[in-house]
Amino acid sequence: MATNDPTPRTTPLHAVHTALGANFTDFAGWQMPVRYSSELAEHRAVRTTAGLFDLTHMGEIELTGPGAGAALDHALVGRPSAIGVGRARYSMICAEDGGIIDDLVVYRLAEEHYLVVANASNVAVVAPEVAAGADGYDVEVRDTSEEWALLAVQGPASAAIVAELTELDVPSLRYYAIDAGTVAAPDGAVEVLLARTGYTGEDGFEVYCRPSDAEAVWAALQQAGEPHGLVPAGLACRDTLRLEAGMPLYGHELSRDTTPYEANLGRVVVLDKPDGFVGHEALAKRKEQGPERVLVGLVSTGRRSPRAGYPVVDPATGAEVGEVTSGAPSPTLEKPVAMAYVPPHLAAPGTRVSVLLRGSLEDADVVELPFYTRNR
């Protein structure tokens, strides 16, 4: 992906978004719909019925061959070789110093076939890093981002909507599982990969299809979803949804200056892999020493929202000790929420800190993440 290209790329659904009246934003080299009507209405639709997203800007990397699992075990911090066929796992790729290059979802499509989904802003870096980590293994690594369009249906009604369109047994598809099948589109069945994954905190599905089929799949999902209250949803509401769900975003909570342990994601690091992995030594040392800062949730006691970059202040000393990474008014909780890095001694739930909001201090309480958990 040419992230430095001054002309943003468009997805195969750009004309659809334009016809729906979308407002666009430049994101990671792509012109993406940020909202269609109201980001608040779109947010609430995902929480109560369903939203339909275009996520084609995400990057896909495929590994095939008898060494695919071992190659990923070496390149990533987790153990993808232990993923069952048809299942998925959240993972990360780190540098030798332990800094996070990207967070990823790894799908095992077949015994010797993996699909790695990277953030749009990082795929141009992740693909060669995965290839470098796979050097010496019997595996082919390909950046197949151009070969996939990605749509997502998220919300309580998503299963009912998707089930109307596919022969796959949707109710039996487990969370973090993927299957190959078809979607009944207006001009005939379209081959897809259907994954029960998402980034909103709701039940939901991600639909991978060929770019030439994207408009047909979108039309089918929109038509099937209309009686359920499905609405097209843009990146603005996706950000508040993932914030409420306590999901980190690369460039905000995650970066090359952060290890998984600071982000409370040490659980995805498998240090006892027999052959080690890229970043193993640094991450083992960081785990032993403990993080110098910890990602926490904050709920403001006032009406103003902490925003990314705002300093966190220790009220006992008046010193700036941390930084907000994401913040917004929560449409579901109806109060300002944020994620921030703070020193470990201020990380316990119930601790009160201050946030410097444009020249004045606002009190905020540390809370456990996520802010929102759906009823199952």
C-alpha positions as CSV (number, residue, x, y, z in Angstrom):
1,M,0.0,0.0,0.0
2,A,1.4,3.3,-1.0
3,T,0.8,5.3,2.2
4,N,2.9,8.2,1.0
5,D,0.9,8.6,-2.1
6,P,-0.7,12.1,-1.9
7,T,-3.8,10.8,-3.7
8,P,-6.0,8.7,-1.4
9,R,-7.0,5.3,-2.6
10,T,-10.7,4.4,-2.8
11,T,-12.4,1.1,-2.1
12,P,-14.6,-0.8,-4.6
13,L,-17.5,0.6,-2.6
14,H,-16.7,4.3,-3.1
15,A,-19.6,4.9,-5.5
16,V,-21.9,3.2,-3.1
17,H,-20.8,5.4,-0.2
18,T,-21.1,8.5,-2.4
19,A,-24.7,7.5,-3.4
20,L,-25.5,7.0,0.3
21,G,-24.3,10.6,1.1
22,A,-21.2,9.6,3.1
23,N,-18.8,12.2,4.4
24,F,-15.2,11.0,3.7
25,T,-11.9,11.2,5.5
26,D,-8.4,10.4,4.4
27,F,-7.3,7.5,6.6
28,A,-4.0,5.7,6.1
29,G,-3.8,6.6,2.4
30,W,-7.5,5.7,1.8
31,Q,-10.6,7.9,1.3
32,M,-13.0,6.2,3.7
33,P,-16.6,7.0,4.8
34,V,-16.4,8.7,8.2
35,R,-20.2,9.0,8.6
36,Y,-23.4,8.8,6.5
37,S,-25.8,10.7,8.7
38,S,-25.0,11.0,12.3
39,E,-22.1,9.1,14.0
40,L,-24.2,9.0,17.2
41,A,-27.1,7.4,15.4
42,E,-24.7,4.9,13.7
43,H,-23.1,4.1,17.0
44,R,-26.5,3.4,18.6
45,A,-27.6,1.3,15.7
46,V,-24.6,-1.0,16.2
47,R,-25.4,-1.3,19.9
48,T,-29.1,-2.0,19.3
49,T,-29.6,-3.4,15.8
50,A,-26.7,-3.5,13.3
51,G,-24.3,-1.4,11.3
52,L,-22.6,-2.2,8.0
53,F,-19.0,-1.1,7.5
54,D,-16.6,-1.0,4.6
55,L,-13.2,-2.2,6.0
56,T,-11.4,-2.8,2.7
57,H,-8.6,-0.5,3.7
58,M,-7.3,-3.3,6.1
59,G,-4.4,-5.3,4.8
60,E,-4.3,-9.1,4.1
61,I,-1.1,-11.2,4.1
62,E,-1.3,-14.9,3.2
63,L,1.1,-17.7,4.1
64,T,1.0,-21.1,2.4
65,G,3.2,-24.1,2.7
66,P,4.2,-26.7,5.2
67,G,6.3,-24.2,7.1
68,A,3.6,-21.6,7.4
69,G,2.7,-22.2,11.1
70,A,6.3,-22.4,12.2
71,A,7.2,-19.2,10.2
72,L,4.4,-17.3,11.9
73,D,5.5,-18.7,15.3
74,H,8.9,-17.1,14.7
75,A,7.5,-13.8,13.3
76,L,4.8,-13.1,15.8
77,V,4.6,-13.1,19.6
78,G,1.9,-15.8,19.8
79,R,1.8,-19.4,18.6
80,P,-0.3,-19.4,15.4
81,S,0.7,-23.0,14.7
82,A,-1.6,-23.9,17.6
83,I,-4.6,-22.3,16.0
84,G,-7.1,-24.9,14.8
85,V,-8.2,-24.9,11.2
86,G,-11.2,-22.5,10.9
87,R,-10.3,-20.6,14.0
88,A,-8.7,-17.1,14.5
89,R,-6.5,-15.5,17.2
90,Y,-5.5,-12.0,18.1
91,S,-1.7,-11.5,18.0
92,M,1.1,-9.0,17.5
93,I,4.3,-8.6,15.5
94,C,7.1,-6.9,17.5
95,A,10.5,-5.6,16.7
96,E,13.7,-7.0,18.2
97,D,13.4,-4.3,21.0
98,G,9.9,-5.5,21.9
99,G,8.1,-2.5,20.4
100,I,4.8,-3.3,18.7
101,I,4.9,-3.1,14.9
102,D,1.3,-3.9,14.6
103,D,-1.6,-5.9,16.2
104,L,-3.1,-8.5,14.0
105,V,-5.8,-11.1,13.6
106,V,-4.5,-14.4,12.3
107,Y,-7.0,-16.9,10.7
108,R,-6.0,-20.5,9.9
109,L,-7.9,-21.2,6.7
110,A,-6.4,-24.7,6.1
111,E,-3.6,-26.9,7.6
112,E,-1.0,-25.0,5.6
113,H,-2.8,-21.7,4.8
114,Y,-3.0,-18.7,7.1
115,L,-4.6,-15.3,6.5
116,V,-3.1,-12.4,8.6
117,V,-5.1,-9.2,8.7
118,A,-3.0,-6.0,9.5
119,N,-4.0,-2.4,10.1
120,A,-4.3,-0.3,7.0
121,S,-1.6,2.1,8.1
122,N,0.9,-0.8,8.7
123,V,0.5,-3.4,6.1
124,A,3.3,-2.0,4.0
125,V,5.6,-2.6,7.0
126,V,4.1,-5.8,8.3
127,A,4.2,-7.7,5.1
128,P,8.0,-7.5,4.7
129,E,8.5,-8.1,8.4
130,V,6.5,-11.3,8.2
131,A,8.4,-12.3,5.2
132,A,11.7,-11.6,6.9
133,G,10.6,-13.6,10.0
134,A,9.6,-16.5,7.7
135,D,13.1,-16.6,6.0
136,G,14.4,-20.1,6.1
137,Y,11.0,-21.7,6.4
138,D,9.2,-23.7,3.6
139,V,6.5,-21.1,3.1
140,E,5.3,-18.6,0.6
141,V,4.4,-15.1,1.9
142,R,2.2,-12.9,-0.2
143,D,0.6,-9.5,0.4
144,T,-2.9,-10.2,-1.0
145,S,-4.5,-6.9,0.1
146,E,-5.4,-6.1,-3.5
147,E,-7.3,-9.4,-3.8
148,W,-9.8,-8.8,-0.9
149,A,-12.6,-6.5,-0.1
150,L,-13.8,-6.6,3.6
151,L,-17.2,-5.7,4.8
152,A,-18.4,-6.0,8.4
153,V,-21.9,-6.4,9.9
154,Q,-21.8,-5.6,13.6
155,G,-24.6,-5.6,16.2
156,P,-27.2,-7.8,17.9
157,A,-29.1,-8.4,14.7
158,S,-26.0,-9.3,12.7
159,A,-26.4,-13.1,13.0
160,A,-30.0,-13.0,11.8
161,I,-29.1,-10.7,8.9
162,V,-26.2,-12.9,7.7
163,A,-28.0,-16.1,8.2
164,E,-30.6,-15.0,5.6
165,L,-27.9,-14.9,2.9
166,T,-25.7,-17.9,3.4
167,E,-25.9,-21.6,3.4
168,L,-23.3,-21.6,6.3
169,D,-24.6,-22.6,9.8
170,V,-24.3,-19.1,11.2
171,P,-25.6,-19.9,14.7
172,S,-23.0,-22.6,15.1
173,L,-20.1,-20.4,13.9
174,R,-18.1,-19.7,17.1
175,Y,-16.6,-16.4,18.1
176,Y,-13.2,-16.0,16.4
177,A,-14.0,-18.7,13.8
178,I,-14.0,-18.4,10.0
179,D,-15.6,-20.5,7.2
180,A,-15.8,-20.4,3.5
181,G,-19.2,-20.3,1.8
182,T,-21.4,-18.0,-0.3
183,V,-23.6,-15.0,0.1
184,A,-26.8,-14.7,-2.0
185,A,-26.3,-11.5,-3.9
186,P,-28.8,-9.9,-6.4
187,D,-27.1,-11.5,-9.4
188,G,-26.2,-14.8,-7.9
189,A,-24.2,-16.4,-5.1
190,V,-20.8,-14.9,-4.3
191,E,-18.0,-16.8,-2.7
192,V,-16.9,-15.3,0.7
193,L,-15.0,-16.0,3.8
194,L,-17.3,-15.4,6.8
195,A,-15.6,-14.7,10.1
196,R,-17.3,-14.1,13.5
197,T,-14.9,-11.4,14.6
198,G,-15.1,-7.6,15.0
199,Y,-13.9,-4.5,16.6
200,T,-17.0,-3.0,18.2
201,G,-17.7,-5.1,21.3
202,E,-20.9,-6.5,19.6
203,D,-21.6,-9.8,18.0
204,G,-20.7,-9.4,14.4
205,F,-19.3,-10.8,11.2
206,E,-16.6,-9.8,8.8
207,V,-17.1,-10.8,5.2
208,Y,-14.1,-11.2,2.9
209,C,-14.9,-11.2,-0.8
210,R,-13.3,-10.4,-4.1
211,P,-13.2,-6.6,-4.8
212,S,-15.3,-7.2,-8.0
213,D,-18.1,-8.7,-5.7
214,A,-18.0,-6.0,-3.0
215,E,-21.0,-4.0,-4.4
216,A,-23.1,-7.1,-4.7
217,V,-22.3,-8.3,-1.2
218,W,-23.0,-4.8,0.2
219,A,-26.4,-4.6,-1.6
220,A,-27.4,-8.1,-0.3
221,L,-26.5,-7.2,3.3
222,Q,-28.1,-3.8,3.1
223,Q,-31.4,-5.3,1.7
224,A,-31.4,-8.2,4.2
225,G,-30.6,-5.8,7.1
226,E,-33.2,-3.1,6.4
227,P,-36.1,-4.9,8.2
228,H,-33.7,-5.3,11.2
229,G,-32.7,-1.7,11.4
230,L,-29.3,-2.0,9.8
231,V,-27.6,1.2,8.8
232,P,-24.4,2.0,6.9
233,A,-21.8,3.0,9.5
234,G,-18.5,5.0,9.1
235,L,-15.2,5.1,10.8
236,A,-16.3,7.8,13.4
237,C,-18.7,5.5,15.2
238,R,-16.3,2.6,14.8
239,D,-13.8,4.6,16.9
240,T,-16.3,5.3,19.7
241,L,-17.5,1.7,19.6
242,R,-14.1,0.3,20.0
243,L,-13.2,2.8,22.8
244,E,-16.3,1.7,24.8
245,A,-15.2,-1.9,24.3
246,G,-11.7,-1.1,25.5
247,M,-10.0,-2.2,22.3
248,P,-6.6,-0.6,21.6
249,L,-6.0,1.3,18.3
250,Y,-2.6,1.3,16.7
251,G,-1.1,4.8,16.7
252,H,-3.0,5.6,19.9
253,E,-2.7,2.8,22.5
254,L,-0.2,0.8,20.5
255,S,3.1,1.9,18.9
256,R,6.7,1.1,18.3
257,D,7.4,2.6,21.7
258,T,5.0,0.3,23.5
259,T,5.4,-3.4,24.4
260,P,2.4,-5.7,24.9
261,Y,3.0,-5.6,28.6
262,E,2.3,-1.8,28.9
263,A,-0.9,-2.3,26.9
264,N,-2.1,-5.0,29.3
265,L,-1.8,-7.5,26.4
266,G,1.0,-9.6,27.8
267,R,-1.4,-12.6,27.5
268,V,-0.8,-12.8,23.8
269,V,2.9,-13.2,24.2
270,V,4.1,-16.9,24.3
271,L,7.6,-16.7,25.8
272,D,8.1,-20.5,26.1
273,K,8.1,-21.2,22.3
274,P,11.1,-23.6,21.9
275,D,12.6,-21.8,18.9
276,G,12.1,-18.2,20.2
277,F,10.7,-15.4,18.1
278,V,11.5,-11.9,17.0
279,G,11.6,-9.7,20.1
280,H,11.7,-12.6,22.5
281,E,14.7,-11.5,24.5
282,A,13.4,-7.9,25.0
283,L,9.9,-9.0,25.9
284,A,11.2,-11.6,28.4
285,K,13.2,-8.8,30.1
286,R,10.3,-6.4,30.1
287,K,8.0,-9.0,31.7
288,E,10.6,-9.7,34.4
289,Q,11.1,-6.0,35.1
290,G,7.4,-5.0,34.9
291,P,6.1,-2.1,32.8
292,E,6.9,1.5,33.7
293,R,3.4,2.6,32.6
294,V,0.1,0.8,32.3
295,L,-2.9,1.4,30.1
296,V,-6.0,2.1,32.1
297,G,-9.6,3.3,31.6
298,L,-10.6,6.8,32.8
299,V,-14.1,8.1,33.5
300,S,-14.2,11.8,33.8
301,T,-16.2,13.3,36.7
302,G,-17.1,16.3,34.7
303,R,-18.7,16.9,31.3
304,R,-15.7,17.6,29.2
305,S,-13.9,14.7,27.4
306,P,-10.2,14.0,27.7
307,R,-8.8,13.7,24.2
308,A,-5.7,11.9,22.8
309,G,-2.5,13.7,23.9
310,Y,-3.9,15.4,27.0
311,P,-1.6,15.0,30.0
312,V,-2.6,13.0,33.0
313,V,-1.6,14.7,36.3
314,D,-0.9,13.1,39.7
315,P,-3.1,15.1,42.0
316,A,-0.8,14.4,45.0
317,T,2.2,16.1,43.4
318,G,0.8,18.1,40.5
319,A,3.3,16.4,38.1
320,E,2.4,15.3,34.7
321,V,2.8,11.5,34.9
322,G,0.9,10.1,31.9
323,E,-1.0,10.8,28.7
324,V,-4.5,10.1,27.3
325,T,-4.4,7.9,24.2
326,S,-8.1,8.0,23.2
327,G,-11.1,9.8,24.6
328,A,-14.6,10.7,23.7
329,P,-18.1,11.1,25.1
330,S,-19.5,7.6,25.4
331,P,-22.9,7.4,23.7
332,T,-23.8,4.3,25.6
333,L,-22.6,5.3,29.1
334,E,-23.5,8.9,28.5
335,K,-20.3,10.2,30.2
336,P,-16.8,11.1,29.0
337,V,-14.4,8.1,28.9
338,A,-10.8,7.7,27.9
339,M,-7.9,5.4,27.8
340,A,-4.5,6.6,29.1
341,Y,-1.1,5.4,30.2
342,V,-0.3,6.1,33.8
343,P,2.4,4.9,36.3
344,P,1.7,1.5,37.9
345,H,1.1,3.2,41.3
346,L,-1.9,5.1,39.8
347,A,-3.3,2.2,37.9
348,A,-5.6,0.6,40.4
349,P,-9.4,0.9,39.8
350,G,-10.8,3.6,42.0
351,T,-7.7,5.8,41.9
352,R,-8.4,9.4,41.2
353,V,-6.2,11.3,38.8
354,S,-6.5,14.6,37.0
355,V,-6.4,15.4,33.3
356,L,-5.2,18.7,31.9
357,L,-7.9,19.8,29.5
358,R,-6.9,22.9,27.6
359,G,-5.4,24.7,30.6
360,S,-7.6,23.4,33.5
361,L,-7.6,20.2,35.5
362,E,-10.6,17.8,35.4
363,D,-10.8,14.9,37.8
364,A,-11.1,11.4,36.4
365,D,-11.4,8.0,38.1
366,V,-9.4,4.9,37.0
367,V,-11.7,2.1,36.0
368,E,-11.3,-1.4,34.7
369,L,-11.6,-1.9,30.9
370,P,-13.7,-2.4,29.0
371,F,-16.2,0.4,29.7
372,Y,-18.9,-1.6,27.9
373,T,-19.6,-5.4,27.7
374,R,-22.5,-6.7,25.7
375,N,-25.0,-9.0,27.2
376,R,-24.4,-12.6,25.9
